[in-house]
Amino acid sequence: MALQWLILSYVVAAEVVIAVVLTLPYPMVVKKRVVSLVSLVLQPAASIVAFAAFQLCDIYWKNEHRLSCSSEVCTATERDRYEKSIYKAQRNVVLCAAGILLYW
């Protein structure tokens, strides 16, 4: 499970670097070459949108079928585990959304 999030975080980081490089002021000749290089890189990276969308569907399904720990019967460790899973899911949603928005 951690490998897919690691790959997604590397792709998002690469997209951030590409966005920063494209927004820097360059002479027109250099800018055209950078844009052509980035377009060659982004064409195979289009699969990240489908991958992130699949991960969002997986997070939604897990959230709908998660056991809730809201009663008095839950122990402190169960409550901590539940809260940690909620925080991880929120982080992963932000990561997926960033991957989709930065590619767009």
All heavy atoms as an XYZ file, in Angstrom:
822
protein
N       0.816     -1.193      0.000
C       0.000      0.000      0.000
C       0.864      1.263      0.000
O       0.501      2.233     -0.634
C      -0.917      0.013      1.221
C      -2.074     -0.951      1.161
S      -3.212     -0.619     -0.174
C      -4.047      0.801      0.432
N       1.951      1.252      0.704
C       2.761      2.459      0.808
C       3.462      2.790     -0.502
O       3.735      3.960     -0.775
C       3.780      2.306      1.921
N       3.739      1.794     -1.325
C       4.446      2.036     -2.580
C       3.626      2.894     -3.524
O       4.162      3.789     -4.186
C       4.811      0.703     -3.246
C       5.594      0.802     -4.533
C       6.931      1.481     -4.286
C       5.811     -0.560     -5.131
N       2.328      2.668     -3.603
C       1.507      3.465     -4.507
C       1.450      4.924     -4.062
O       1.457      5.829     -4.899
C       0.107      2.890     -4.614
C      -0.664      2.877     -3.318
C      -1.869      1.973     -3.386
O      -2.003      1.182     -4.293
N      -2.735      2.096     -2.401
N       1.455      5.164     -2.760
C       1.443      6.545     -2.286
C       2.809      7.191     -2.460
O       2.897      8.401     -2.704
C       0.981      6.612     -0.838
C      -0.418      6.133     -0.709
C      -0.836      4.996     -0.082
C      -1.588      6.729     -1.263
N      -2.187      4.862     -0.214
C      -2.685      5.916     -0.929
C      -1.827      7.879     -2.013
C      -3.973      6.221     -1.315
C      -3.121      8.174     -2.384
C      -4.174      7.351     -2.036
N       3.861      6.415     -2.367
C       5.197      6.933     -2.615
C       5.348      7.343     -4.077
O       5.866      8.426     -4.380
C       6.245      5.876     -2.247
C       7.696      6.278     -2.402
C       8.061      7.293     -1.337
C       8.587      5.062     -2.294
N       4.870      6.503     -4.981
C       4.922      6.827     -6.407
C       4.110      8.080     -6.690
O       4.558      8.984     -7.404
C       4.423      5.637     -7.249
C       5.412      4.482     -7.164
C       4.195      6.041     -8.694
C       4.892      3.187     -7.746
N       2.915      8.158     -6.112
C       2.062      9.326     -6.337
C       2.703     10.589     -5.783
O       2.648     11.648     -6.410
C       0.684      9.101     -5.713
C      -0.383     10.128     -6.043
C      -0.637     10.184     -7.540
C      -1.662      9.813     -5.311
N       3.354     10.495     -4.639
C       4.000     11.688     -4.073
C       5.188     12.121     -4.926
O       5.423     13.321     -5.095
C       4.426     11.437     -2.636
O       5.368     10.395     -2.570
N       5.949     11.174     -5.486
C       7.051     11.539     -6.386
C       6.534     12.206     -7.651
O       7.126     13.175     -8.141
C       7.877     10.314     -6.753
C       8.815      9.858     -5.661
C       9.279      8.554     -5.642
C       9.249     10.700     -4.660
C      10.138      8.110     -4.647
C      10.110     10.274     -3.667
C      10.555      8.978     -3.673
O      11.407      8.556     -2.697
N       5.443     11.709     -8.180
C       4.877     12.311     -9.395
C       4.365     13.716     -9.107
O       4.567     14.634     -9.905
C       3.766     11.412     -9.975
C       2.997     12.125    -11.061
C       4.365     10.122    -10.504
N       3.718     13.902     -7.963
C       3.237     15.238     -7.592
C       4.417     16.185     -7.404
O       4.373     17.335     -7.844
C       2.355     15.172     -6.333
C       2.084     16.557     -5.773
C       1.053     14.473     -6.641
N       5.488     15.715     -6.790
C       6.675     16.551     -6.616
C       7.283     16.921     -7.969
O       7.692     18.071     -8.176
C       7.705     15.829     -5.757
N       7.311     15.977     -8.892
C       7.829     16.269    -10.234
C       6.929     17.271    -10.948
O       7.430     18.165    -11.659
C       7.939     14.981    -11.045
N       5.630     17.157    -10.772
C       4.714     18.116    -11.393
C       4.897     19.512    -10.816
O       4.801     20.505    -11.536
C       3.273     17.652    -11.215
C       2.913     16.453    -12.070
C       1.528     15.932    -11.803
O       0.897     16.377    -10.812
O       1.067     15.087    -12.579
N       5.183     19.600     -9.523
C       5.440     20.908     -8.907
C       6.708     21.519     -9.489
O       6.749     22.711     -9.813
C       5.541     20.777     -7.369
C       6.101     22.032     -6.742
C       4.187     20.445     -6.785
N       7.740     20.708     -9.644
C       8.995     21.205    -10.226
C       8.756     21.680    -11.656
O       9.254     22.749    -12.058
C      10.084     20.112    -10.169
C      11.287     20.486    -11.004
C      10.488     19.860     -8.735
N       7.992     20.925    -12.427
C       7.693     21.318    -13.803
C       6.909     22.626    -13.828
O       7.182     23.516    -14.650
C       6.928     20.192    -14.534
C       7.870     19.024    -14.811
C       6.301     20.685    -15.827
C       7.166     17.787    -15.327
N       5.938     22.775    -12.931
C       5.157     24.014    -12.876
C       6.036     25.212    -12.524
O       5.887     26.294    -13.090
C       4.026     23.875    -11.876
N       6.976     25.016    -11.612
C       7.883     26.100    -11.243
C       8.804     26.443    -12.409
O       9.032     27.622    -12.710
C       8.694     25.724     -9.981
C       9.842     26.689     -9.754
C       7.785     25.677     -8.772
N       9.322     25.433    -13.084
C      10.226     25.675    -14.213
C       9.502     26.411    -15.338
O      10.070     27.308    -15.973
C      10.831     24.342    -14.717
C      11.484     24.499    -16.063
C      11.828     23.817    -13.701
N       8.258     26.070    -15.584
C       7.511     26.721    -16.667
C       7.131     28.158    -16.347
O       6.902     28.945    -17.259
C       6.252     25.921    -16.996
C       6.483     24.617    -17.747
C       5.164     23.910    -17.977
C       7.187     24.868    -19.069
N       7.048     28.495    -15.067
C       6.656     29.857    -14.721
C       7.836     30.808    -14.574
O       7.632     32.008    -14.443
C       5.845     29.871    -13.409
O       6.622     29.273    -12.379
C       4.534     29.135    -13.584
N       9.048     30.297    -14.595
C      10.217     31.169    -14.499
C      10.401     31.933    -15.813
O      10.150     31.402    -16.891
C      11.471     30.346    -14.207
C      11.537     29.695    -12.829
C      12.779     28.831    -12.721
C      11.543     30.736    -11.739
N      10.860     33.188    -15.720
C      11.080     33.956    -16.959
C      12.366     33.506    -17.646
O      13.447     33.495    -17.061
C      11.188     35.394    -16.464
C      11.632     35.277    -15.049
C      11.073     33.981    -14.525
N      12.243     33.094    -18.884
C      13.371     32.666    -19.705
C      13.330     33.429    -21.015
O      12.280     33.943    -21.413
C      13.267     31.171    -20.052
C      13.487     30.228    -18.904
C      12.488     29.364    -18.494
C      14.698     30.175    -18.248
C      12.683     28.477    -17.460
C      14.904     29.300    -17.199
C      13.893     28.462    -16.812
O      14.090     27.586    -15.775
N      14.462     33.463    -21.746
C      14.398     33.970    -23.123
C      13.487     33.058    -23.956
O      13.295     31.887    -23.638
C      15.850     33.891    -23.607
C      16.672     33.834    -22.375
C      15.822     33.202    -21.319
N      12.932     33.579    -25.010
C      11.929     32.860    -25.788
C      12.462     31.546    -26.363
O      11.735     30.552    -26.388
C      11.414     33.756    -26.918
C      10.134     33.239    -27.490
S       8.903     33.003    -26.211
C       7.732     34.175    -26.698
N      13.714     31.511    -26.802
C      14.277     30.289    -27.384
C      14.356     29.185    -26.328
O      13.984     28.031    -26.585
C      15.675     30.579    -27.985
C      16.327     29.315    -28.492
C      15.578     31.622    -29.080
N      14.826     29.532    -25.149
C      14.943     28.556    -24.071
C      13.558     28.107    -23.617
O      13.331     26.922    -23.358
C      15.748     29.156    -22.894
C      15.777     28.209    -21.716
C      17.146     29.525    -23.331
N      12.625     29.033    -23.546
C      11.273     28.703    -23.099
C      10.604     27.724    -24.059
O       9.930     26.787    -23.631
C      10.434     29.951    -22.954
C       9.112     29.678    -22.300
C       8.597     30.930    -21.648
C       7.372     30.619    -20.860
N       7.584     30.691    -19.450
N      10.795     27.886    -25.359
C      10.206     26.959    -26.343
C      10.788     25.560    -26.172
O      10.062     24.570    -26.256
C      10.444     27.451    -27.769
C       9.568     28.610    -28.160
C       9.799     29.006    -29.592
C       8.930     30.196    -29.941
N       9.132     30.618    -31.326
N      12.063     25.462    -25.918
C      12.687     24.149    -25.725
C      12.220     23.498    -24.426
O      11.995     22.290    -24.378
C      14.202     24.272    -25.745
C      14.721     24.571    -27.119
C      16.199     24.522    -27.189
N      16.632     24.860    -28.537
C      17.871     24.866    -28.922
N      18.826     24.556    -28.061
N      18.188     25.173    -30.152
N      12.082     24.298    -23.388
C      11.599     23.761    -22.111
C      10.161     23.274    -22.257
O       9.809     22.194    -21.776
C      11.724     24.824    -20.993
C      10.973     24.402    -19.756
C      13.180     25.091    -20.671
N       9.334     24.038    -22.954
C       7.936     23.641    -23.151
C       7.855     22.359    -23.980
O       7.056     21.464    -23.677
C       7.134     24.786    -23.808
C       5.787     24.307    -24.304
C       6.960     25.928    -22.823
N       8.678     22.226    -25.005
C       8.647     20.990    -25.803
C       9.123     19.793    -24.986
O       8.567     18.694    -25.098
C       9.483     21.149    -27.068
O      10.853     21.285    -26.737
N      10.124     19.988    -24.147
C      10.593     18.911    -23.284
C       9.527     18.509    -22.270
O       9.279     17.323    -22.053
C      11.872     19.322    -22.559
C      12.433     18.331    -21.552
C      12.935     17.086    -22.281
C      13.516     18.945    -20.730
N       8.861     19.485    -21.682
C       7.817     19.205    -20.693
C       6.637     18.487    -21.348
O       6.059     17.574    -20.769
C       7.375     20.505    -19.993
C       6.100     20.319    -19.218
C       8.491     20.993    -19.082
N       6.284     18.883    -22.559
C       5.171     18.210    -23.234
C       5.520     16.751    -23.534
O       4.647     15.884    -23.471
C       4.793     18.944    -24.516
O       5.829     18.853    -25.469
N       6.778     16.469    -23.842
C       7.192     15.074    -24.043
C       7.129     14.275    -22.742
O       6.809     13.091    -22.748
C       8.606     15.017    -24.615
C       8.766     15.437    -26.071
C      10.242     15.477    -26.450
C       8.008     14.496    -26.982
N       7.424     14.929    -21.629
C       7.385     14.256    -20.329
C       5.952     14.027    -19.874
O       5.622     12.981    -19.315
C       8.170     15.082    -19.277
C       7.931     14.565    -17.890
C       9.649     15.078    -19.609
N       5.068     14.998    -20.121
C       3.707     14.917    -19.608
C       2.810     13.957    -20.381
O       1.822     13.479    -19.842
C       3.061     16.303    -19.585
C       3.548     17.224    -18.480
C       2.826     18.547    -18.568
C       3.356     16.608    -17.116
N       3.123     13.671    -21.628
C       2.277     12.752    -22.384
C       2.215     11.363    -21.755
O       1.125     10.827    -21.559
C       2.735     12.680    -23.835
C       2.364     13.913    -24.623
C       2.959     13.897    -26.013
O       3.734     13.026    -26.350
N       2.590     14.887    -26.808
N       3.336     10.733    -21.404
C       3.215      9.430    -20.740
C       2.725      9.533    -19.298
O       2.233      8.558    -18.738
C       4.626      8.854    -20.773
C       5.507      9.861    -21.339
C       4.699     11.028    -21.756
N       2.827     10.719    -18.704
C       2.398     10.881    -17.317
C       0.889     11.072    -17.191
O       0.389     11.266    -16.092
C       3.126     12.073    -16.682
N       0.159     11.001    -18.292
C      -1.298     11.176    -18.240
C      -1.961     10.050    -17.451
O      -3.074     10.216    -16.955
C      -1.867     11.232    -19.647
N      -1.289      8.949    -17.306
C      -1.869      7.838    -16.545
C      -2.008      8.164    -15.065
O      -2.750      7.487    -14.352
C      -1.009      6.587    -16.727
O       0.283      6.819    -16.213
N      -1.335      9.212    -14.595
C      -1.442      9.576    -13.188
C      -2.853     10.036    -12.843
O      -3.311      9.861    -11.716
C      -0.382     10.641    -12.804
C      -0.208     10.717    -11.295
C      -0.743     11.998    -13.345
C       0.325      9.486    -10.681
N      -3.562     10.592    -13.818
C      -4.929     11.048    -13.559
C      -5.829      9.848    -13.268
O      -6.601      9.855    -12.304
C      -5.455     11.881    -14.747
C      -6.911     12.235    -14.558
C      -4.616     13.137    -14.922
N      -5.727      8.816    -14.092
C      -6.527      7.614    -13.854
C      -6.120      6.930    -12.550
O      -6.973      6.452    -11.800
C      -6.376      6.653    -15.025
N      -4.821      6.898    -12.275
C      -4.327      6.286    -11.044
C      -4.850      7.030     -9.818
O      -5.326      6.413     -8.858
C      -2.798      6.276    -11.064
C      -2.170      5.646     -9.859
C      -2.250      4.283     -9.661
C      -1.502      6.415     -8.931
C      -1.670      3.688     -8.550
C      -0.917      5.837     -7.822
C      -1.008      4.473     -7.636
N      -4.794      8.354     -9.853
C      -5.265      9.146     -8.722
C      -6.785      9.023     -8.569
O      -7.291      8.968     -7.441
C      -4.866     10.605     -8.886
N      -7.500      8.967     -9.683
C      -8.956      8.797     -9.602
C      -9.308      7.441     -8.989
O     -10.230      7.333     -8.175
C      -9.578      8.937    -10.981
N      -8.572      6.399     -9.368
C      -8.790      5.087     -8.774
C      -8.500      5.110     -7.275
O      -9.233      4.523     -6.483
C      -7.913      4.038     -9.460
C      -7.980      2.693     -8.808
C      -9.088      1.885     -8.978
C      -6.936      2.246     -8.007
C      -9.164      0.645     -8.356
C      -6.994      1.011     -7.392
C      -8.117      0.217     -7.571
N      -7.443      5.792     -6.880
C      -7.114      5.888     -5.457
C      -8.188      6.653     -4.691
O      -8.516      6.306     -3.551
C      -5.752      6.558     -5.267
C      -4.596      5.756     -5.786
C      -4.501      4.398     -5.141
O      -4.762      4.231     -3.961
N      -4.137      3.402     -5.912
N      -8.755      7.692     -5.311
C      -9.846      8.422     -4.663
C     -11.072      7.531     -4.475
O     -11.726      7.576     -3.434
C     -10.215      9.655     -5.483
C      -9.266     10.835     -5.368
C      -9.653     11.925     -6.356
C      -9.248     11.377     -3.959
N     -11.375      6.708     -5.478
C     -12.497      5.770     -5.340
C     -12.222      4.762     -4.226
O     -13.128      4.417     -3.455
C     -12.746      5.034     -6.657
S     -13.418      6.076     -7.935
N     -10.985      4.297     -4.121
C     -10.611      3.360     -3.072
C     -10.750      4.005     -1.684
O     -11.257      3.383     -0.749
C      -9.182      2.881     -3.309
C      -8.757      1.818     -2.318
O      -9.536      0.859     -2.118
O      -7.660      1.954     -1.741
N     -10.318      5.248     -1.554
C     -10.438      5.950     -0.279
C     -11.903      6.136      0.083
O     -12.305      5.953      1.235
C      -9.709      7.307     -0.332
C      -8.202      7.079     -0.405
C     -10.050      8.169      0.865
C      -7.413      8.329     -0.699
N     -12.729      6.494     -0.906
C     -14.162      6.673     -0.647
C     -14.794      5.360     -0.191
O     -15.565      5.339      0.767
C     -14.851      7.194     -1.906
C     -16.342      7.291     -1.752
C     -16.911      8.320     -1.012
C     -17.184      6.346     -2.323
C     -18.283      8.412     -0.849
C     -18.558      6.427     -2.164
C     -19.094      7.463     -1.429
O     -20.443      7.542     -1.268
N     -14.456      4.267     -0.857
C     -15.035      2.976     -0.491
C     -14.611      2.584      0.923
O     -15.430      2.118      1.722
C     -14.611      1.904     -1.489
C     -15.268      0.590     -1.230
C     -16.480      0.178     -1.681
C     -14.762     -0.490     -0.435
N     -16.763     -1.080     -1.229
C     -15.713     -1.514     -0.453
C     -13.592     -0.685      0.285
C     -15.535     -2.712      0.222
C     -13.422     -1.872      0.962
C     -14.384     -2.878      0.921
N     -13.344      2.781      1.240
C     -12.868      2.448      2.583
C     -13.517      3.336      3.636
O     -13.792      2.883      4.751
C     -11.347      2.582      2.652
C     -10.626      1.467      1.953
C      -9.133      1.658      2.020
C      -8.420      0.529      1.293
N      -6.971      0.745      1.248
N     -13.780      4.590      3.300
C     -14.417      5.488      4.252
C     -15.864      5.082      4.495
O     -16.345      5.160      5.628
C     -14.365      6.927      3.730
C     -14.804      7.918      4.770
O     -14.577      7.715      5.951
N     -15.439      8.983      4.330
N     -16.551      4.628      3.469
C     -17.945      4.215      3.635
C     -18.071      2.913      4.434
O     -19.079      2.687      5.091
C     -18.611      4.038      2.274
C     -18.869      5.331      1.558
C     -19.862      6.211      2.291
O     -20.879      5.687      2.766
O     -19.601      7.422      2.387
N     -17.054      2.055      4.368
C     -17.127      0.756      5.021
C     -16.229      0.649      6.258
O     -15.958     -0.442      6.741
C     -16.771     -0.354      4.025
C     -17.759     -0.442      2.907
N     -17.624      0.292      1.756
C     -18.904     -1.147      2.780
C     -18.644      0.025      0.965
N     -19.429     -0.832      1.558
N     -15.761      1.783      6.733
C     -14.891      1.792      7.911
C     -15.730      1.611      9.171
O     -16.809      2.163      9.295
C     -14.142      3.125      7.971
C     -13.225      3.248      9.162
C     -12.480      4.545      9.146
N     -11.519      4.502      8.060
C     -11.250      5.520      7.265
N     -11.852      6.660      7.417
N     -10.365      5.401      6.309
N     -15.207      0.850     10.089
C     -15.880      0.692     11.385
C     -15.664      1.968     12.189
O     -14.540      2.424     12.349
C     -15.304     -0.499     12.136
C     -15.517     -1.865     11.492
C     -14.764     -2.929     12.280
C     -16.989     -2.194     11.439
N     -16.732      2.536     12.675
C     -16.597      3.771     13.436
C     -16.394      3.458     14.916
O     -16.934      2.495     15.442
C     -17.826      4.656     13.253
O     -18.954      4.021     13.791
N     -15.627      4.283     15.538
C     -15.326      4.107     16.955
C     -15.850      5.335     17.687
O     -15.100      6.210     18.084
C     -13.819      3.961     17.143
S     -13.359      3.501     18.802
N     -17.154      5.397     17.825
C     -17.753      6.570     18.453
C     -18.483      6.243     19.751
O     -19.037      7.122     20.385
C     -18.733      7.230     17.482
O     -19.729      6.298     17.118
N     -18.474      4.998     20.146
C     -19.190      4.625     21.368
C     -18.240      4.631     22.565
O     -17.041      4.845     22.441
C     -19.815      3.239     21.200
O     -18.800      2.272     21.072
N     -18.772      4.362     23.727
C     -17.987      4.331     24.953
C     -17.184      3.037     25.090
O     -16.309      2.939     25.941
C     -18.920      4.480     26.159
C     -19.712      5.763     26.178
C     -18.830      6.969     26.409
O     -17.811      6.833     27.107
O     -19.163      8.033     25.872
N     -17.481      2.045     24.263
C     -16.847      0.734     24.374
C     -15.416      0.758     23.827
O     -14.589     -0.061     24.193
C     -17.702     -0.319     23.623
C     -17.095     -1.697     23.734
C     -19.123     -0.302     24.136
N     -15.088      1.687     22.977
C     -13.771      1.728     22.337
C     -12.674      2.036     23.353
O     -12.842      2.903     24.218
C     -13.747      2.800     21.260
S     -14.872      2.479     19.915
N     -11.568      1.352     23.183
C     -10.414      1.630     24.039
C      -9.638      2.804     23.449
O      -9.905      3.260     22.342
C      -9.499      0.401     24.135
O      -8.984      0.106     22.831
C     -10.257     -0.794     24.678
N      -8.668      3.266     24.197
C      -7.867      4.405     23.740
C      -7.061      4.046     22.496
O      -6.923      4.864     21.577
C      -6.944      4.872     24.852
N      -6.537      2.828     22.435
C      -5.757      2.428     21.259
C      -6.635      2.303     20.029
O      -6.218      2.673     18.928
C      -5.021      1.102     21.510
O      -5.970      0.105     21.867
C      -4.002      1.248     22.610
N      -7.854      1.790     20.197
C      -8.765      1.704     19.053
C      -9.149      3.091     18.554
O      -9.213      3.336     17.354
C     -10.029      0.927     19.433
C      -9.802     -0.553     19.622
C     -11.042     -1.263     20.137
O     -11.939     -0.594     20.721
O     -11.122     -2.486     19.961
N      -9.382      4.009     19.466
C      -9.729      5.367     19.078
C      -8.559      6.050     18.370
O      -8.738      6.735     17.373
C     -10.151      6.164     20.309
C     -10.843      7.460     19.982
C     -11.298      8.187     21.239
N     -11.866      7.317     22.254
C     -13.159      7.035     22.379
N     -14.014      7.546     21.535
N     -13.588      6.247     23.347
N      -7.329      5.831     18.868
C      -6.144      6.394     18.215
C      -5.954      5.814     16.825
O      -5.617      6.542     15.883
C      -4.897      6.145     19.066
C      -4.866      6.989     20.319
O      -5.625      7.995     20.388
O      -4.099      6.644     21.239
N      -6.156      4.505     16.688
C      -6.028      3.865     15.388
C      -7.066      4.413     14.405
O      -6.767      4.663     13.239
C      -6.172      2.349     15.525
C      -5.872      1.620     14.242
C      -6.012      0.117     14.363
N      -5.309     -0.403     15.514
C      -5.802     -1.324     16.340
N      -6.998     -1.824     16.142
N      -5.099     -1.755     17.364
N      -8.273      4.616     14.891
C      -9.339      5.161     14.045
C      -9.005      6.580     13.593
O      -9.125      6.915     12.411
C     -10.661      5.145     14.815
C     -11.802      5.775     14.074
C     -12.412      5.112     13.016
C     -12.281      7.026     14.426
C     -13.461      5.694     12.332
C     -13.327      7.605     13.749
C     -13.913      6.939     12.706
O     -14.949      7.515     12.026
N      -8.554      7.416     14.514
C      -8.204      8.791     14.168
C      -7.007      8.847     13.222
O      -6.972      9.670     12.309
C      -7.918      9.593     15.431
C      -9.150      9.881     16.249
C      -8.848     10.616     17.539
O      -7.668     10.923     17.800
O      -9.811     10.872     18.282
N      -6.044      7.966     13.429
C      -4.877      7.921     12.545
C      -5.292      7.522     11.136
O      -4.788      8.086     10.154
C      -3.853      6.931     13.096
C      -2.570      6.896     12.320
C      -1.578      5.920     12.938
C      -0.330      5.824     12.106
N       0.602      4.846     12.636
N      -6.209      6.575     11.006
C      -6.653      6.172      9.672
C      -7.422      7.303      8.992
O      -7.317      7.481      7.779
C      -7.507      4.912      9.744
O      -8.756      5.170     10.343
N      -8.164      8.081      9.755
C      -8.876      9.233      9.193
C      -7.878     10.272      8.683
O      -8.019     10.808      7.579
C      -9.830      9.867     10.236
C     -10.949      8.904     10.581
C     -10.378     11.198      9.756
C     -11.916      8.632      9.470
N      -6.848     10.557      9.475
C      -5.841     11.539      9.067
C      -5.071     11.075      7.832
O      -4.790     11.867      6.932
C      -4.862     11.829     10.212
C      -5.487     12.542     11.369
C      -5.172     12.190     12.670
C      -6.417     13.555     11.182
C      -5.747     12.834     13.746
C      -7.007     14.205     12.261
C      -6.661     13.839     13.529
O      -7.240     14.478     14.591
N      -4.742      9.792      7.778
C      -4.039      9.266      6.603
C      -4.917      9.346      5.363
O      -4.441      9.680      4.285
C      -3.596      7.829      6.849
C      -2.400      7.724      7.776
C      -2.059      6.295      8.093
C      -1.453      5.596      6.923
N      -1.015      4.227      7.242
N      -6.198      9.064      5.515
C      -7.116      9.148      4.376
C      -7.231     10.591      3.892
O      -7.239     10.842      2.679
C      -8.482      8.602      4.760
N      -7.292     11.539      4.806
C      -7.363     12.942      4.413
C      -6.093     13.377      3.696
O      -6.149     14.095      2.691
C      -7.613     13.816      5.637
C      -8.989     13.664      6.215
C      -9.156     14.383      7.531
O      -8.180     14.829      8.144
N     -10.396     14.502      7.973
N      -4.949     12.937      4.189
C      -3.684     13.268      3.538
C      -3.633     12.695      2.131
O      -3.199     13.349      1.182
C      -2.521     12.720      4.362
C      -1.167     12.988      3.735
C      -0.106     12.078      4.274
N      -0.417     10.699      3.945
C       0.102      9.655      4.563
N       0.930      9.822      5.560
N      -0.206      8.441      4.188
N      -4.108     11.463      1.978
C      -4.078     10.821      0.675
C      -5.045     11.473     -0.306
O      -4.763     11.544     -1.502
C      -4.368      9.330      0.820
C      -3.273      8.607      1.558
O      -2.144      9.078      1.639
N      -3.580      7.457      2.120
N      -6.170     11.962      0.185
C      -7.104     12.685     -0.690
C      -6.458     13.977     -1.187
O      -6.564     14.309     -2.374
C      -8.435     12.972      0.045
C      -9.262     13.980     -0.702
C      -9.218     11.691      0.229
N      -5.776     14.682     -0.306
C      -5.088     15.910     -0.720
C      -4.009     15.587     -1.750
O      -3.842     16.305     -2.744
C      -4.497     16.634      0.513
C      -3.551     17.744      0.104
C      -5.607     17.162      1.388
N      -3.290     14.507     -1.547
C      -2.247     14.100     -2.487
C      -2.839     13.759     -3.852
O      -2.316     14.178     -4.888
C      -1.473     12.909     -1.919
C      -0.249     12.446     -2.686
C       0.782     13.549     -2.742
C       0.325     11.218     -2.027
N      -3.933     13.017     -3.881
C      -4.589     12.672     -5.150
C      -5.122     13.911     -5.848
O      -4.971     14.056     -7.070
C      -5.725     11.681     -4.920
S      -5.194     10.036     -4.490
N      -5.751     14.786     -5.092
C      -6.288     16.009     -5.687
C      -5.165     16.884     -6.240
O      -5.295     17.469     -7.321
C      -7.103     16.773     -4.655
N      -4.053     16.952     -5.531
C      -2.916     17.728     -6.022
C      -2.358     17.122     -7.302
O      -1.996     17.849     -8.235
C      -1.828     17.794     -4.956
N      -2.287     15.807     -7.369
C      -1.800     15.157     -8.584
C      -2.683     15.442     -9.780
O      -2.190     15.736    -10.887
N      -3.989     15.400     -9.573
C      -4.916     15.667    -10.676
C      -4.885     17.140    -11.081
O      -4.810     17.477    -12.272
C      -6.338     15.230    -10.292
C      -6.400     13.696    -10.187
C      -7.366     15.735    -11.292
C      -7.682     13.163     -9.628
N      -4.901     18.029    -10.107
C      -4.922     19.464    -10.427
C      -3.607     19.930    -11.048
O      -3.620     20.750    -11.972
C      -5.219     20.280     -9.172
C      -6.663     20.203     -8.684
C      -6.808     20.954     -7.367
C      -7.614     20.743     -9.718
N      -2.483     19.436    -10.558
C      -1.210     19.853    -11.132
C      -1.016     19.301    -12.537
O      -0.380     19.961    -13.371
C      -0.054     19.430    -10.228
C       0.123     20.258     -8.967
C       1.177     19.636     -8.077
C       0.510     21.671     -9.330
N      -1.542     18.136    -12.814
C      -1.415     17.623    -14.184
C      -2.297     18.425    -15.132
O      -1.950     18.667    -16.273
C      -1.789     16.136    -14.267
C      -1.532     15.604    -15.642
C      -0.250     15.255    -16.031
C      -2.546     15.492    -16.578
C       0.006     14.793    -17.301
C      -2.309     15.046    -17.852
C      -1.021     14.696    -18.208
O      -0.773     14.260    -19.475
N      -3.453     18.838    -14.635
C      -4.389     19.583    -15.460
C      -3.790     20.899    -15.808
O      -3.773     21.414    -16.857
C      -5.697     19.743    -14.707
C      -6.724     20.526    -15.422
C      -7.106     20.397    -16.711
C      -7.516     21.581    -14.885
N      -8.096     21.282    -16.997
C      -8.373     22.026    -15.895
C      -7.588     22.171    -13.647
C      -9.284     23.037    -15.705
C      -8.506     23.165    -13.453
C      -9.338     23.605    -14.477
